[in-house]
């Protein structure tokens, strides 16, 4: 009986130490926060979109012209070091939206700092900002931005009204630290572009992490404690380690299944009740797809066999353009280096790129060499130019 009591106490101590270290807590950390700054949603002003006060909260009913919503409040110089635990609560927050924390510091009032934080879901979500380099000095403005989930949700169907309840900034405490750890492990995180393997769920959002290292250490220490106190033999210790490893695997697998179900719920929400034709046109980058269709239709009216060199503002845009313009001959302009391009080649400049068209010189400049060209086609942010001759 005494050994069982000792085992229970020892296991409790092991997990308190393991979870406390994972949450960045110590024995000197208080159980509850010593400093708390609570701001109701109705204190926030709407910067983008539209909203109305709703019984101490803010009900956001529309987004701005750019498809985003933003709410902000001015603070009286809250010390970041004394209030690193962020807690926020939203109601009816759509799964199609992502949430970002936006803030300004007193030392750089003209700079806006922004990070993506875990999806609000239901109830309170907690994020530990101590590891965020920009969270320092005095915070003079705090806000939240909502936008369509990048690379997944079409902006045209992303928004639904929601209620912003309140936000809290707290000093470090065991309550806040463990709550932040719970959010880090179990908050919903949507698929990302680099989520290639379904066996390794993406946890790239700030404030989220995998529980495997922490739980693995805790399980190993627990088995060692049990073996030492209960005086297990090597055979029994190995059997206990096997059972513990199996239990850990099942727990992690259950968590992964929960992640997969939540991500699949988003797909179901977007496409389940749509026809095949509607699904084909319901793309996360509808503007890019429309532009690519316009460029592709124009290229089809030109002499065949022309190569299109693309300069885009991101790798994602370039890869999407390659896919959307198939089976046409498309290549990245940057790969050309200082080599001459084939005569009558086409060059597509999309959005902000290092290259630009200089009208006075009649050439595309900004790379390792200039390309004499003339405008040939334009669609939104896409500008197509035809190479006149090989640059000297």
Secondary structure, DSSP 8 states (H G I E B T S, - for coil): -HHHHHHHHHHHHHHHHHHHHHTT--TTS-SS-S-EEEEEGGGSEEEESEEEEETTEEEEEE--TTS-EEEEEEEEEEEGGG--EEEEEEES--TTEEEEEEEEESTTTT--EEEEE----SSEEEEE-TT-TT--SEEEEEEEEEEE-TTTS-GGGT---EEEEEEEEE---HHHHHHHHHHHHHS-----TT---TTS----STT---SHHHHHHHHHHHHHHHHHHTT--HHHHHHHHHHHHHHHHHHHHHHHHHHHHHHHHHHHHHHTTS-HHHHHH--TTHHHHHHHHHHHHHHHTS-TT--EEEE-SSHHHHHHHHHHTTTS-EEEGGGGTTS---TT-EEEEESS-S-EEETTTTEEESSSS-EEEEEEEEETTEEEEEE-S---
